[in-house]
Amino acid sequence: MGGDLGPAVTVPAIARALLLYPSLSVRAFICGDISAHLAAAGLQQHPRLTLIQAQCTVGMDERPSSALRTKRDSSMGEAVKDVAEGRSQACISAGNTGALMALSRHFLKTLPGIDRPAIVSAMPAVNGKRVYMLDLGANVACDSETLYQFAVMGSAMAHTVEGIDRPRVALLNIGEEEVKGNDQVRHAANLLQDAPSIHYVGYLEGHDIFTNKADVIVCDGFVGNVTLKTCEGIAQFFLAQLRESFGNSLWGRVLGWLVRPFIKAVYARVNPDQYNGASLVGLRGIVVKSHGNAGIDAFFNALEQALHSAERKLPDGIESAIGTVLLDKH
Amino acid sequence: MGGDLGPAVTVPAIARALLLYPSLSVRAFICGDISAHLAAAGLQQHPRLTLIQAQCTVGMDERPSSALRTKRDSSMGEAVKDVAEGRSQACISAGNTGALMALSRHFLKTLPGIDRPAIVSAMPAVNGKRVYMLDLGANVACDSETLYQFAVMGSAMAHTVEGIDRPRVALLNIGEEEVKGNDQVRHAANLLQDAPSIHYVGYLEGHDIFTNKADVIVCDGFVGNVTLKTCEGIAQFFLAQLRESFGNSLWGRVLGWLVRPFIKAVYARVNPDQYNGASLVGLRGIVVKSHGNAGIDAFFNALEQALHSAERKLPDGIESAIGTVLLDKH
């Protein structure tokens, strides 16, 4: 039900996923009548689609604490509970991020050794690479131990999902020198240097997020969220400026029309918004958050990400990585 | 002497500024022999250029504390002292930012009511507007009172330098709702709401930095520095992707060659690096920091910015704005 467009986006995306993945079963938690959407997508009677009616939905502006208190039986709450109770292997939602995190922590609990779950997403980088960045907004302030746990989870995710042997892990900082940055980041660097199972490569600055110098970039949720949204903003700004620049002359307008497909393709890679699907990691189960304004393609990407995470047993990978660093320590 | 290229950049930029501004006098603090650069720029015997030999220079990697202890008689230290002692109206440096801040605090002192100076720069926004963003890296952690002081200084700067009547001031945050963000940002919002002389417009997210929703955006130095450098990184990444996309076919290469001037013009606007010249505000004097890798055009921009700040008496504007908010409070 979640997201700006609800079933108008999620139902066609589910139809495509069921078509492309013959072993996939979908349990869709709905609230109210979505039969028109199902009919439009040809999903009235699909053998691998189960519809489950929930009591209510969570509003996009609802506070996480209020959702946790009053909306456990919402479509979102029931979907998370379905994973917690073993009926589903992964949950995908385009709804309220804070509520999804609160309900996920409540029903799924965190993995042993993890204090706070994080939101992680793959950002684009040069040469077609991807870089996992976390936290993207679950934790506005993080101590060094929390940043360290994020590094372990990010490394496990790049290893498990992306198949990278020893993922390069960096801390986002405001300078590359040892003396730069705040206390939390500097202490996290010390912790990471002492962890043989983590391939820590040092500090990275904002301009190197996209240059493939690391596979995992760790920062607190405030910095990560601002960074992610700044990328979105500057990509849109770049496009708007290009449009204006081409629009100033007839020759420019002709050229602008000709280069449209090239620029569109680049924008699709550069705008992190297009890389839809952020994972809530550190939980005893898989939860993927789709962008609220995701279209059908983007929500389908989030579905695929949940599927891959389930196939590769992401929470097991993270749990085992945490076990290893704990053994390292003692 | 500062910056990656030193006098090879600064001397030609000074030559251009002396030519364009007949009332400008330049006092250049050098160390060693720069006569070849002066000759190349036709500046051997200029009536409005004074050369002053300093004992040493500050290295780009030197720690601020060490520069403050051992490099007060460097070209950078002497230039700042020249402002403090009233012989110059503004200082421009392309050198080590931390050292410049430390020496500026030492020689110039902060304005009454200001605890910590900030680094502020104008970022591009839609419709040819500019937005002043601070702090960009001088203070890695800021309490709410410091953020509040940044807001007052940024507002005074947009008013004094840009001539905006009641500059719209926003706090950078990870959500637009009241409940979002960390404690410092939320408390700073309360302080700003209670300051009638500040036109506070609320929270702004990363994707709205460039949409002209505010004239001043306030954040701590860690977030600001990462944001600025992320903009630089994504602009370069966008360009690299465009180049790759055009390079894939003959038609693409022809088109790419044709659109080059359009894209170059846009890149020059989008990349904050091109908007050279960051002001150190909150001091009893004008200090402008040029990017270390600035070229001649960029360093000239920094010179112009110092000149405008001096003409418009920026420190007086900030001091009077602080006086007003202090009166507001009592």
Contacts between the chains, C-beta under 8 A, distances in Angstrom:
chain1	res1	chain2	res2	distance
A	61	B	177	6.8
A	63	B	179	6.1
A	124	B	237	7.5
A	125	B	237	7.8
A	126	B	237	6.8
A	126	B	240	6.1
A	137	B	174	5.5
A	140	B	174	6.8
A	140	B	181	6.3
A	140	B	182	4.3
A	141	B	182	5.4
A	141	B	183	7.9
A	172	B	226	6.2
A	174	B	137	5.5
A	174	B	140	6.8
A	174	B	221	7.2
A	174	B	222	5.7
A	174	B	225	4.0
A	174	B	226	6.3
A	174	B	229	7.9
A	177	B	61	6.7
A	179	B	63	6.1
A	181	B	140	6.3
A	181	B	222	7.3
A	182	B	140	4.3
A	182	B	141	5.4
A	182	B	222	5.9
A	183	B	141	7.9
A	205	B	225	8.0
A	205	B	226	7.5
A	205	B	229	5.0
A	206	B	225	7.2
A	206	B	226	4.4
A	206	B	227	6.9
A	206	B	228	6.9
A	206	B	229	3.1
A	206	B	230	3.7
A	206	B	231	7.7
A	206	B	232	7.1
A	206	B	233	5.7
A	207	B	229	4.3
A	207	B	230	7.0
A	207	B	232	4.6
A	207	B	233	3.6
A	207	B	236	7.1
A	208	B	233	6.5
A	209	B	230	6.3
A	209	B	233	5.5
A	209	B	234	7.9
A	210	B	233	5.3
A	210	B	234	6.5
A	210	B	236	7.7
A	210	B	237	4.0
A	211	B	233	7.2
A	211	B	237	7.8
A	219	B	226	7.6
A	221	B	174	7.2
A	222	B	174	5.7
A	222	B	181	7.3
A	222	B	182	5.9
A	222	B	223	6.7
A	223	B	222	6.7
A	223	B	223	5.7
A	223	B	226	5.6
A	225	B	174	4.0
A	225	B	205	8.0
A	225	B	206	7.2
A	226	B	172	6.2
A	226	B	174	6.3
A	226	B	205	7.5
A	226	B	206	4.4
A	226	B	219	7.6
A	226	B	223	5.6
A	226	B	226	7.4
A	226	B	227	5.9
A	227	B	206	6.9
A	227	B	226	5.9
A	227	B	227	6.9
A	227	B	230	5.2
A	228	B	206	6.9
A	229	B	174	7.9
A	229	B	205	5.0
A	229	B	206	3.0
A	229	B	207	4.3
A	230	B	206	3.7
A	230	B	207	7.0
A	230	B	209	6.3
A	230	B	227	5.2
A	230	B	230	5.2
A	230	B	231	6.4
A	230	B	234	7.7
A	231	B	206	7.7
A	231	B	230	6.4
A	231	B	234	5.2
A	232	B	206	7.1
A	232	B	207	4.5
A	233	B	206	5.7
A	233	B	207	3.6
A	233	B	208	6.5
A	233	B	209	5.5
A	233	B	210	5.2
A	233	B	211	7.2
A	234	B	209	7.9
A	234	B	210	6.4
A	234	B	230	7.7
A	234	B	231	5.2
A	234	B	234	5.0
A	234	B	235	6.6
A	234	B	270	6.7
A	235	B	234	6.5
A	235	B	238	6.8
A	236	B	207	7.1
A	236	B	210	7.6
A	237	B	124	7.5
A	237	B	125	7.8
A	237	B	126	6.8
A	237	B	210	4.0
A	237	B	211	7.8
A	237	B	270	6.3
A	238	B	235	6.8
A	238	B	238	5.5
A	238	B	266	6.6
A	238	B	270	5.1
A	240	B	126	6.1
A	241	B	266	4.4
A	241	B	269	5.8
A	241	B	270	6.0
A	242	B	262	7.0
A	242	B	263	7.1
A	242	B	266	5.3
A	245	B	262	4.8
A	245	B	265	5.7
A	245	B	266	5.2
A	246	B	262	6.0
A	252	B	262	6.5
A	255	B	255	7.5
A	255	B	258	5.8
A	255	B	259	5.6
A	255	B	262	7.0
A	256	B	262	7.9
A	258	B	255	5.9
A	259	B	255	5.6
A	259	B	259	5.4
A	262	B	242	7.0
A	262	B	245	4.8
A	262	B	246	6.0
A	262	B	252	6.5
A	262	B	255	7.0
A	262	B	256	7.9
A	263	B	242	7.1
A	265	B	245	5.7
A	266	B	238	6.6
A	266	B	241	4.4
A	266	B	242	5.3
A	266	B	245	5.3
A	269	B	241	5.8
A	270	B	234	6.8
A	270	B	237	6.3
A	270	B	238	5.2
A	270	B	241	6.0
